[in-house]
Amino acid sequence: MVDGGKIRRLREAEGLTIAELATKLYVAYSMLAAIELGHREPSVKLLSRLSGHFGCTMDELIRREP
């Protein structure tokens, strides 16, 4: 499961709105908002774009369950 909170924190650290990041990643605002809220999971392709944008691995965006 993707850690939507981490994506939100990374986005906010860059000073981007959801709309701005969605535009950069060529994805709908509603999709990115739903991912950040934990209502949807991104595709592998989108997860790859997110990790590339933030300069981290896809693994770093996945929440570890205890």
PDB file of N, CA, C and O in Angstrom:
ATOM      1  N   MET A   1       0.835  -1.181   0.000  1.00  0.00           N
ATOM      2  CA  MET A   1       0.000   0.000   0.000  1.00  0.00           C
ATOM      3  C   MET A   1       0.880   1.244   0.000  1.00  0.00           C
ATOM      4  O   MET A   1       1.857   1.328   0.745  1.00  0.00           O
ATOM      5  N   VAL A   2       0.528   2.192  -0.830  1.00  0.00           N
ATOM      6  CA  VAL A   2       1.296   3.428  -0.954  1.00  0.00           C
ATOM      7  C   VAL A   2       0.997   4.344   0.228  1.00  0.00           C
ATOM      8  O   VAL A   2      -0.138   4.416   0.699  1.00  0.00           O
ATOM      9  N   ASP A   3       2.019   5.036   0.697  1.00  0.00           N
ATOM     10  CA  ASP A   3       1.882   5.973   1.808  1.00  0.00           C
ATOM     11  C   ASP A   3       1.495   7.345   1.257  1.00  0.00           C
ATOM     12  O   ASP A   3       2.356   8.152   0.907  1.00  0.00           O
ATOM     13  N   GLY A   4       0.185   7.596   1.185  1.00  0.00           N
ATOM     14  CA  GLY A   4      -0.311   8.860   0.659  1.00  0.00           C
ATOM     15  C   GLY A   4       0.140  10.060   1.469  1.00  0.00           C
ATOM     16  O   GLY A   4       0.357  11.140   0.920  1.00  0.00           O
ATOM     17  N   GLY A   5       0.281   9.873   2.777  1.00  0.00           N
ATOM     18  CA  GLY A   5       0.753  10.964   3.630  1.00  0.00           C
ATOM     19  C   GLY A   5       2.174  11.374   3.288  1.00  0.00           C
ATOM     20  O   GLY A   5       2.511  12.558   3.325  1.00  0.00           O
ATOM     21  N   LYS A   6       2.999  10.404   2.958  1.00  0.00           N
ATOM     22  CA  LYS A   6       4.383  10.716   2.585  1.00  0.00           C
ATOM     23  C   LYS A   6       4.411  11.471   1.260  1.00  0.00           C
ATOM     24  O   LYS A   6       5.189  12.409   1.089  1.00  0.00           O
ATOM     25  N   ILE A   7       3.567  11.061   0.333  1.00  0.00           N
ATOM     26  CA  ILE A   7       3.494  11.768  -0.952  1.00  0.00           C
ATOM     27  C   ILE A   7       3.065  13.209  -0.708  1.00  0.00           C
ATOM     28  O   ILE A   7       3.626  14.132  -1.299  1.00  0.00           O
ATOM     29  N   ARG A   8       2.076  13.407   0.159  1.00  0.00           N
ATOM     30  CA  ARG A   8       1.619  14.758   0.481  1.00  0.00           C
ATOM     31  C   ARG A   8       2.745  15.588   1.111  1.00  0.00           C
ATOM     32  O   ARG A   8       2.946  16.746   0.746  1.00  0.00           O
ATOM     33  N   ARG A   9       3.479  14.988   2.062  1.00  0.00           N
ATOM     34  CA  ARG A   9       4.574  15.718   2.715  1.00  0.00           C
ATOM     35  C   ARG A   9       5.674  16.091   1.722  1.00  0.00           C
ATOM     36  O   ARG A   9       6.207  17.200   1.769  1.00  0.00           O
ATOM     37  N   LEU A  10       6.012  15.167   0.827  1.00  0.00           N
ATOM     38  CA  LEU A  10       7.026  15.466  -0.186  1.00  0.00           C
ATOM     39  C   LEU A  10       6.553  16.581  -1.116  1.00  0.00           C
ATOM     40  O   LEU A  10       7.322  17.474  -1.471  1.00  0.00           O
ATOM     41  N   ARG A  11       5.283  16.520  -1.505  1.00  0.00           N
ATOM     42  CA  ARG A  11       4.711  17.550  -2.385  1.00  0.00           C
ATOM     43  C   ARG A  11       4.729  18.915  -1.702  1.00  0.00           C
ATOM     44  O   ARG A  11       5.130  19.913  -2.300  1.00  0.00           O
ATOM     45  N   GLU A  12       4.295  18.948  -0.459  1.00  0.00           N
ATOM     46  CA  GLU A  12       4.254  20.208   0.280  1.00  0.00           C
ATOM     47  C   GLU A  12       5.656  20.757   0.524  1.00  0.00           C
ATOM     48  O   GLU A  12       5.850  21.973   0.516  1.00  0.00           O
ATOM     49  N   ALA A  13       6.631  19.883   0.740  1.00  0.00           N
ATOM     50  CA  ALA A  13       8.019  20.317   0.943  1.00  0.00           C
ATOM     51  C   ALA A  13       8.559  21.033  -0.291  1.00  0.00           C
ATOM     52  O   ALA A  13       9.429  21.896  -0.183  1.00  0.00           O
ATOM     53  N   GLU A  14       8.040  20.671  -1.462  1.00  0.00           N
ATOM     54  CA  GLU A  14       8.435  21.341  -2.700  1.00  0.00           C
ATOM     55  C   GLU A  14       7.589  22.582  -2.969  1.00  0.00           C
ATOM     56  O   GLU A  14       7.829  23.304  -3.937  1.00  0.00           O
ATOM     57  N   GLY A  15       6.605  22.828  -2.116  1.00  0.00           N
ATOM     58  CA  GLY A  15       5.756  23.995  -2.287  1.00  0.00           C
ATOM     59  C   GLY A  15       4.760  23.853  -3.430  1.00  0.00           C
ATOM     60  O   GLY A  15       4.330  24.851  -4.009  1.00  0.00           O
ATOM     61  N   LEU A  16       4.391  22.618  -3.757  1.00  0.00           N
ATOM     62  CA  LEU A  16       3.471  22.375  -4.863  1.00  0.00           C
ATOM     63  C   LEU A  16       2.064  22.100  -4.348  1.00  0.00           C
ATOM     64  O   LEU A  16       1.890  21.509  -3.282  1.00  0.00           O
ATOM     65  N   THR A  17       1.072  22.527  -5.100  1.00  0.00           N
ATOM     66  CA  THR A  17      -0.303  22.144  -4.828  1.00  0.00           C
ATOM     67  C   THR A  17      -0.557  20.797  -5.492  1.00  0.00           C
ATOM     68  O   THR A  17       0.238  20.331  -6.308  1.00  0.00           O
ATOM     69  N   ILE A  18      -1.673  20.182  -5.131  1.00  0.00           N
ATOM     70  CA  ILE A  18      -2.031  18.918  -5.784  1.00  0.00           C
ATOM     71  C   ILE A  18      -2.181  19.146  -7.287  1.00  0.00           C
ATOM     72  O   ILE A  18      -1.724  18.334  -8.092  1.00  0.00           O
ATOM     73  N   ALA A  19      -2.814  20.239  -7.655  1.00  0.00           N
ATOM     74  CA  ALA A  19      -3.035  20.545  -9.073  1.00  0.00           C
ATOM     75  C   ALA A  19      -1.716  20.700  -9.819  1.00  0.00           C
ATOM     76  O   ALA A  19      -1.582  20.217 -10.944  1.00  0.00           O
ATOM     77  N   GLU A  20      -0.744  21.364  -9.209  1.00  0.00           N
ATOM     78  CA  GLU A  20       0.549  21.562  -9.872  1.00  0.00           C
ATOM     79  C   GLU A  20       1.283  20.241 -10.071  1.00  0.00           C
ATOM     80  O   GLU A  20       1.843  19.994 -11.139  1.00  0.00           O
ATOM     81  N   LEU A  21       1.281  19.390  -9.040  1.00  0.00           N
ATOM     82  CA  LEU A  21       1.953  18.107  -9.168  1.00  0.00           C
ATOM     83  C   LEU A  21       1.220  17.224 -10.175  1.00  0.00           C
ATOM     84  O   LEU A  21       1.853  16.531 -10.971  1.00  0.00           O
ATOM     85  N   ALA A  22      -0.092  17.247 -10.143  1.00  0.00           N
ATOM     86  CA  ALA A  22      -0.876  16.452 -11.088  1.00  0.00           C
ATOM     87  C   ALA A  22      -0.538  16.843 -12.525  1.00  0.00           C
ATOM     88  O   ALA A  22      -0.399  15.978 -13.389  1.00  0.00           O
ATOM     89  N   THR A  23      -0.408  18.123 -12.775  1.00  0.00           N
ATOM     90  CA  THR A  23      -0.055  18.604 -14.110  1.00  0.00           C
ATOM     91  C   THR A  23       1.330  18.107 -14.517  1.00  0.00           C
ATOM     92  O   THR A  23       1.521  17.651 -15.644  1.00  0.00           O
ATOM     93  N   LYS A  24       2.291  18.195 -13.606  1.00  0.00           N
ATOM     94  CA  LYS A  24       3.650  17.734 -13.909  1.00  0.00           C
ATOM     95  C   LYS A  24       3.702  16.233 -14.205  1.00  0.00           C
ATOM     96  O   LYS A  24       4.522  15.782 -15.005  1.00  0.00           O
ATOM     97  N   LEU A  25       2.820  15.461 -13.554  1.00  0.00           N
ATOM     98  CA  LEU A  25       2.834  14.014 -13.708  1.00  0.00           C
ATOM     99  C   LEU A  25       1.836  13.514 -14.750  1.00  0.00           C
ATOM    100  O   LEU A  25       1.730  12.310 -14.983  1.00  0.00           O
ATOM    101  N   TYR A  26       1.105  14.436 -15.375  1.00  0.00           N
ATOM    102  CA  TYR A  26       0.111  14.083 -16.398  1.00  0.00           C
ATOM    103  C   TYR A  26      -0.956  13.133 -15.839  1.00  0.00           C
ATOM    104  O   TYR A  26      -1.274  12.103 -16.432  1.00  0.00           O
ATOM    105  N   VAL A  27      -1.490  13.513 -14.690  1.00  0.00           N
ATOM    106  CA  VAL A  27      -2.532  12.716 -14.041  1.00  0.00           C
ATOM    107  C   VAL A  27      -3.629  13.671 -13.565  1.00  0.00           C
ATOM    108  O   VAL A  27      -3.378  14.856 -13.349  1.00  0.00           O
ATOM    109  N   ALA A  28      -4.829  13.153 -13.406  1.00  0.00           N
ATOM    110  CA  ALA A  28      -5.947  13.983 -12.957  1.00  0.00           C
ATOM    111  C   ALA A  28      -5.760  14.392 -11.496  1.00  0.00           C
ATOM    112  O   ALA A  28      -5.250  13.625 -10.679  1.00  0.00           O
ATOM    113  N   TYR A  29      -6.182  15.607 -11.191  1.00  0.00           N
ATOM    114  CA  TYR A  29      -6.151  16.123  -9.826  1.00  0.00           C
ATOM    115  C   TYR A  29      -6.854  15.154  -8.884  1.00  0.00           C
ATOM    116  O   TYR A  29      -6.339  14.838  -7.811  1.00  0.00           O
ATOM    117  N   SER A  30      -8.036  14.682  -9.290  1.00  0.00           N
ATOM    118  CA  SER A  30      -8.833  13.803  -8.426  1.00  0.00           C
ATOM    119  C   SER A  30      -8.103  12.502  -8.121  1.00  0.00           C
ATOM    120  O   SER A  30      -8.228  11.973  -7.016  1.00  0.00           O
ATOM    121  N   MET A  31      -7.354  11.985  -9.067  1.00  0.00           N
ATOM    122  CA  MET A  31      -6.588  10.753  -8.850  1.00  0.00           C
ATOM    123  C   MET A  31      -5.503  10.989  -7.801  1.00  0.00           C
ATOM    124  O   MET A  31      -5.355  10.196  -6.871  1.00  0.00           O
ATOM    125  N   LEU A  32      -4.751  12.069  -7.948  1.00  0.00           N
ATOM    126  CA  LEU A  32      -3.670  12.349  -7.008  1.00  0.00           C
ATOM    127  C   LEU A  32      -4.219  12.649  -5.618  1.00  0.00           C
ATOM    128  O   LEU A  32      -3.644  12.218  -4.619  1.00  0.00           O
ATOM    129  N   ALA A  33      -5.324  13.382  -5.546  1.00  0.00           N
ATOM    130  CA  ALA A  33      -5.944  13.668  -4.251  1.00  0.00           C
ATOM    131  C   ALA A  33      -6.399  12.377  -3.579  1.00  0.00           C
ATOM    132  O   ALA A  33      -6.213  12.211  -2.373  1.00  0.00           O
ATOM    133  N   ALA A  34      -6.991  11.463  -4.339  1.00  0.00           N
ATOM    134  CA  ALA A  34      -7.460  10.190  -3.785  1.00  0.00           C
ATOM    135  C   ALA A  34      -6.288   9.338  -3.300  1.00  0.00           C
ATOM    136  O   ALA A  34      -6.413   8.634  -2.298  1.00  0.00           O
ATOM    137  N   ILE A  35      -5.166   9.393  -3.987  1.00  0.00           N
ATOM    138  CA  ILE A  35      -3.972   8.646  -3.570  1.00  0.00           C
ATOM    139  C   ILE A  35      -3.450   9.209  -2.251  1.00  0.00           C
ATOM    140  O   ILE A  35      -3.130   8.451  -1.335  1.00  0.00           O
ATOM    141  N   GLU A  36      -3.365  10.534  -2.152  1.00  0.00           N
ATOM    142  CA  GLU A  36      -2.880  11.156  -0.927  1.00  0.00           C
ATOM    143  C   GLU A  36      -3.785  10.840   0.261  1.00  0.00           C
ATOM    144  O   GLU A  36      -3.303  10.693   1.384  1.00  0.00           O
ATOM    145  N   LEU A  37      -5.086  10.736   0.024  1.00  0.00           N
ATOM    146  CA  LEU A  37      -6.038  10.439   1.090  1.00  0.00           C
ATOM    147  C   LEU A  37      -6.131   8.950   1.408  1.00  0.00           C
ATOM    148  O   LEU A  37      -6.784   8.562   2.376  1.00  0.00           O
ATOM    149  N   GLY A  38      -5.484   8.119   0.603  1.00  0.00           N
ATOM    150  CA  GLY A  38      -5.505   6.686   0.829  1.00  0.00           C
ATOM    151  C   GLY A  38      -6.731   5.986   0.284  1.00  0.00           C
ATOM    152  O   GLY A  38      -7.015   4.848   0.658  1.00  0.00           O
ATOM    153  N   HIS A  39      -7.464   6.656  -0.599  1.00  0.00           N
ATOM    154  CA  HIS A  39      -8.664   6.064  -1.185  1.00  0.00           C
ATOM    155  C   HIS A  39      -8.378   5.264  -2.451  1.00  0.00           C
ATOM    156  O   HIS A  39      -9.187   4.431  -2.857  1.00  0.00           O
ATOM    157  N   ARG A  40      -7.233   5.516  -3.071  1.00  0.00           N
ATOM    158  CA  ARG A  40      -6.862   4.808  -4.305  1.00  0.00           C
ATOM    159  C   ARG A  40      -5.388   4.484  -4.272  1.00  0.00           C
ATOM    160  O   ARG A  40      -4.601   5.132  -3.581  1.00  0.00           O
ATOM    161  N   GLU A  41      -5.031   3.469  -5.031  1.00  0.00           N
ATOM    162  CA  GLU A  41      -3.631   3.084  -5.196  1.00  0.00           C
ATOM    163  C   GLU A  41      -3.190   3.517  -6.592  1.00  0.00           C
ATOM    164  O   GLU A  41      -3.949   3.374  -7.551  1.00  0.00           O
ATOM    165  N   PRO A  42      -1.975   4.044  -6.718  1.00  0.00           N
ATOM    166  CA  PRO A  42      -1.496   4.409  -8.054  1.00  0.00           C
ATOM    167  C   PRO A  42      -1.091   3.173  -8.844  1.00  0.00           C
ATOM    168  O   PRO A  42      -0.765   2.133  -8.271  1.00  0.00           O
ATOM    169  N   SER A  43      -1.114   3.298 -10.149  1.00  0.00           N
ATOM    170  CA  SER A  43      -0.577   2.229 -10.987  1.00  0.00           C
ATOM    171  C   SER A  43       0.937   2.196 -10.796  1.00  0.00           C
ATOM    172  O   SER A  43       1.523   3.130 -10.249  1.00  0.00           O
ATOM    173  N   VAL A  44       1.555   1.127 -11.245  1.00  0.00           N
ATOM    174  CA  VAL A  44       3.008   1.028 -11.166  1.00  0.00           C
ATOM    175  C   VAL A  44       3.641   2.159 -11.975  1.00  0.00           C
ATOM    176  O   VAL A  44       4.653   2.730 -11.569  1.00  0.00           O
ATOM    177  N   LYS A  45       3.042   2.477 -13.114  1.00  0.00           N
ATOM    178  CA  LYS A  45       3.555   3.558 -13.960  1.00  0.00           C
ATOM    179  C   LYS A  45       3.522   4.895 -13.221  1.00  0.00           C
ATOM    180  O   LYS A  45       4.494   5.650 -13.258  1.00  0.00           O
ATOM    181  N   LEU A  46       2.403   5.188 -12.549  1.00  0.00           N
ATOM    182  CA  LEU A  46       2.311   6.449 -11.805  1.00  0.00           C
ATOM    183  C   LEU A  46       3.231   6.435 -10.596  1.00  0.00           C
ATOM    184  O   LEU A  46       3.844   7.454 -10.279  1.00  0.00           O
ATOM    185  N   LEU A  47       3.339   5.307  -9.920  1.00  0.00           N
ATOM    186  CA  LEU A  47       4.251   5.199  -8.787  1.00  0.00           C
ATOM    187  C   LEU A  47       5.687   5.462  -9.238  1.00  0.00           C
ATOM    188  O   LEU A  47       6.464   6.095  -8.523  1.00  0.00           O
ATOM    189  N   SER A  48       6.028   4.977 -10.415  1.00  0.00           N
ATOM    190  CA  SER A  48       7.350   5.223 -10.976  1.00  0.00           C
ATOM    191  C   SER A  48       7.560   6.710 -11.263  1.00  0.00           C
ATOM    192  O   SER A  48       8.630   7.252 -10.984  1.00  0.00           O
ATOM    193  N   ARG A  49       6.541   7.368 -11.819  1.00  0.00           N
ATOM    194  CA  ARG A  49       6.642   8.808 -12.086  1.00  0.00           C
ATOM    195  C   ARG A  49       6.763   9.603 -10.785  1.00  0.00           C
ATOM    196  O   ARG A  49       7.530  10.563 -10.709  1.00  0.00           O
ATOM    197  N   LEU A  50       6.006   9.202  -9.767  1.00  0.00           N
ATOM    198  CA  LEU A  50       6.088   9.885  -8.467  1.00  0.00           C
ATOM    199  C   LEU A  50       7.492   9.750  -7.871  1.00  0.00           C
ATOM    200  O   LEU A  50       8.075  10.731  -7.411  1.00  0.00           O
ATOM    201  N   SER A  51       8.022   8.539  -7.885  1.00  0.00           N
ATOM    202  CA  SER A  51       9.356   8.337  -7.318  1.00  0.00           C
ATOM    203  C   SER A  51      10.413   9.087  -8.120  1.00  0.00           C
ATOM    204  O   SER A  51      11.354   9.632  -7.544  1.00  0.00           O
ATOM    205  N   GLY A  52      10.269   9.120  -9.435  1.00  0.00           N
ATOM    206  CA  GLY A  52      11.209   9.875 -10.256  1.00  0.00           C
ATOM    207  C   GLY A  52      11.143  11.362  -9.963  1.00  0.00           C
ATOM    208  O   GLY A  52      12.172  12.034  -9.892  1.00  0.00           O
ATOM    209  N   HIS A  53       9.942  11.871  -9.795  1.00  0.00           N
ATOM    210  CA  HIS A  53       9.780  13.299  -9.504  1.00  0.00           C
ATOM    211  C   HIS A  53      10.418  13.661  -8.163  1.00  0.00           C
ATOM    212  O   HIS A  53      11.104  14.677  -8.047  1.00  0.00           O
ATOM    213  N   PHE A  54      10.184  12.818  -7.149  1.00  0.00           N
ATOM    214  CA  PHE A  54      10.685  13.126  -5.810  1.00  0.00           C
ATOM    215  C   PHE A  54      12.113  12.646  -5.573  1.00  0.00           C
ATOM    216  O   PHE A  54      12.689  12.921  -4.520  1.00  0.00           O
ATOM    217  N   GLY A  55      12.690  11.937  -6.532  1.00  0.00           N
ATOM    218  CA  GLY A  55      14.072  11.494  -6.396  1.00  0.00           C
ATOM    219  C   GLY A  55      14.245  10.416  -5.335  1.00  0.00           C
ATOM    220  O   GLY A  55      15.228  10.410  -4.594  1.00  0.00           O
ATOM    221  N   CYS A  56      13.282   9.509  -5.272  1.00  0.00           N
ATOM    222  CA  CYS A  56      13.373   8.408  -4.316  1.00  0.00           C
ATOM    223  C   CYS A  56      12.994   7.118  -5.044  1.00  0.00           C
ATOM    224  O   CYS A  56      12.631   7.142  -6.220  1.00  0.00           O
ATOM    225  N   THR A  57      13.081   6.016  -4.349  1.00  0.00           N
ATOM    226  CA  THR A  57      12.695   4.750  -4.960  1.00  0.00           C
ATOM    227  C   THR A  57      11.196   4.531  -4.766  1.00  0.00           C
ATOM    228  O   THR A  57      10.582   5.141  -3.890  1.00  0.00           O
ATOM    229  N   MET A  58      10.625   3.678  -5.570  1.00  0.00           N
ATOM    230  CA  MET A  58       9.214   3.334  -5.401  1.00  0.00           C
ATOM    231  C   MET A  58       9.003   2.701  -4.031  1.00  0.00           C
ATOM    232  O   MET A  58       7.979   2.929  -3.388  1.00  0.00           O
ATOM    233  N   ASP A  59       9.961   1.915  -3.592  1.00  0.00           N
ATOM    234  CA  ASP A  59       9.878   1.252  -2.297  1.00  0.00           C
ATOM    235  C   ASP A  59       9.725   2.262  -1.154  1.00  0.00           C
ATOM    236  O   ASP A  59       9.050   1.986  -0.162  1.00  0.00           O
ATOM    237  N   GLU A  60      10.351   3.422  -1.300  1.00  0.00           N
ATOM    238  CA  GLU A  60      10.276   4.436  -0.242  1.00  0.00           C
ATOM    239  C   GLU A  60       8.879   5.070  -0.137  1.00  0.00           C
ATOM    240  O   GLU A  60       8.552   5.693   0.873  1.00  0.00           O
ATOM    241  N   LEU A  61       8.068   4.909  -1.174  1.00  0.00           N
ATOM    242  CA  LEU A  61       6.713   5.462  -1.156  1.00  0.00           C
ATOM    243  C   LEU A  61       5.673   4.457  -0.682  1.00  0.00           C
ATOM    244  O   LEU A  61       4.486   4.772  -0.588  1.00  0.00           O
ATOM    245  N   ILE A  62       6.131   3.246  -0.385  1.00  0.00           N
ATOM    246  CA  ILE A  62       5.208   2.198   0.058  1.00  0.00           C
ATOM    247  C   ILE A  62       5.228   2.113   1.567  1.00  0.00           C
ATOM    248  O   ILE A  62       6.290   2.050   2.186  1.00  0.00           O
ATOM    249  N   ARG A  63       4.037   2.112   2.158  1.00  0.00           N
ATOM    250  CA  ARG A  63       3.894   2.034   3.611  1.00  0.00           C
ATOM    251  C   ARG A  63       4.215   0.629   4.078  1.00  0.00           C
ATOM    252  O   ARG A  63       3.760  -0.355   3.494  1.00  0.00           O
ATOM    253  N   ARG A  64       4.982   0.550   5.108  1.00  0.00           N
ATOM    254  CA  ARG A  64       5.327  -0.743   5.705  1.00  0.00           C
ATOM    255  C   ARG A  64       4.322  -1.057   6.793  1.00  0.00           C
ATOM    256  O   ARG A  64       4.138  -0.283   7.733  1.00  0.00           O
ATOM    257  N   GLU A  65       3.674  -2.205   6.655  1.00  0.00           N
ATOM    258  CA  GLU A  65       2.710  -2.648   7.668  1.00  0.00           C
ATOM    259  C   GLU A  65       3.462  -3.458   8.731  1.00  0.00           C
ATOM    260  O   GLU A  65       4.332  -4.259   8.390  1.00  0.00           O
ATOM    261  N   PRO A  66       3.137  -3.257  10.011  1.00  0.00           N
ATOM    262  CA  PRO A  66       3.827  -4.010  11.071  1.00  0.00           C
ATOM    263  C   PRO A  66       3.480  -5.482  11.043  1.00  0.00           C
ATOM    264  O   PRO A  66       3.977  -6.249  11.867  1.00  0.00           O
TER     265      PRO A  66
END
